[in-house]
C-alpha cells in the first residue's frame, strides 16, 4: 500500500512541475517557461533598423514573419557581448508577438516542482527583480527564472512593433 501512495505522490508532483528551457548569459544560468518557446536557431546576421535601441539587434524573416531580435546580453548590461558558435536565438511567443532573444547558449530543459522554485530576491541579481518569476533551486545549480513577458515590457514591445513595421 505504501508504494502506491509514493507513486501517487510522485505523479501529483509531476503534474504540478513546470518545464523550463535553460540558457546561459555570461556566467549565469537563466530559464524561461518552455511553453513560451517556439524554436531555437543559430544566430544569423539580422537587418539592422535605424534608431532602434541598442538591445534590439534588428529583424529577421522567419518563414514569412518579420521577427525582432533582442540581445538579452545587452539588455542585462553584461560586460562582454561576443557572437560565437554557441550563440543562439530563442524564438519566443510573447502575447500575440514572436520575438527572438539572443543568448550565449542553451543547455537543457528542466522540470521544476513548486518546492524547487523560490521567490525572487529583491537585490543582487544582474537584472531588475521585476523580470524574475523566481529562482530554481536544484542540487548544485541555481537558475534565474525569467518572466519573458514582463522582461519585454509593453513600452519596449511598442518599440519592437515600431521597429518591425
VENNORCOR-V393220 format. One line per field, one symbol per residue. ss: DSSP state (A for helix, B for strand, O for the rest). A space follows every 10 residues. Layout:
# VENNORCOR-V393220
ss->???
This chain:
# VENNORCOR-V393220
ss->OAAAAAAAAA AAAAAAOBBB BBBBBOOBBB BBBAAABBBB BBOOOOBOOO OOOOOBBBBB BBOOBBBBBB BAAAAOOOOO OOOOOOOBBB BBBBOOBBBB BBBOBBBBBB BBOAAABBOO OOOOOOOOAA ABBBBBBBOO BBBBBBOAAA AOOAAAAAAA AAAAO
